[in-house]
């Protein structure tokens, strides 16, 4: 049961780069599939509006808003653990 993680990202966004690094670390421990969508694309704008993302990065877990702004690795790991996301090792 792979967890789908969608990052709504903006160009030249330091918080977006931080989120990508956090997700790269977390993906070493959990079975997650990460997709990055630009907030400048039609799909990205629609998702930002649908989920009321105030500013990037927006992070969706299986299509549900998890966070926007600075991504907390600790909070993400707790959520993945609670949701029963498969772990590696």
N, C-alpha and C positions, 0 to 999 in steps of 0.2 A: 504494500500500500504506500506508494510514493506520494509524498506531500508536494503539491504544486505551489511554488513560491513565485509570485509575480512582483517585480520591482518596477514602479513607475518612476522613471528617472528623467533628469533634466541635464542638458549639456553644461559643463563647467560647474558642476554641483559637488562641493566637497562632502556633503552629507550623503549624497548618492554613492560616491566612491567609498565612503566609510561603510555603508550598507553592503556593498558588493564584497568588501573584504570580510565583514562579519559573516556573510552568507557562505563565502568560500571556506572559512574555518568550520562553520557549523556543518557544511556538507561533507566534511571528513568524518563526522560522527553519526549523521542522520541521513536517511534515504530521502533526499529532497531533489526536486527538479526545478532549476531556477531559470526564469525567463525575464529579460529586461525589455521594457517597452518605453519608448520615448514619450514624454508628456507633450511633445510637439506633434506627435502623430495623431491621426483621427481616433484610432483605438485608445491611445493613451489619454487624450482629452476626455473621451467618453467615460473611461474608467475613473478618472479623477473626479468628474462630476457625479457619476453614479455613487461613488463611495465617499463623497464629500471630503476629499483629500485637500487640506488647506494649502500644503506646499510639499514639494518632493523631498526625499523619496517617499512614495507610498508603498507599503508592503502588504500584499494580499497573500493569505494562506488558503489554498483551495478555494479561491474566489471570494474570500471574506476579508474585509479590512482588518489587519493586525495592528499597523501603526503607520504614522507618517512623521517626517522629521528624522531626528537622530534615532537609529535603530539600536535598541538595547539587546546585546547578545545574551545576557542572563535571562531577560524576560522571554526572548525567543526560545531559548533552550527549555525553559520551564513549560512554555506552551506546547512545544513539540513533545515533551515528555508526557504531559497531561493528555495530549491527543492520541497517544499511542503510536507515534511515528516510529517506524523501524529504525533501530540503531545498527551501526556497523560494529564489528569486533566480536 
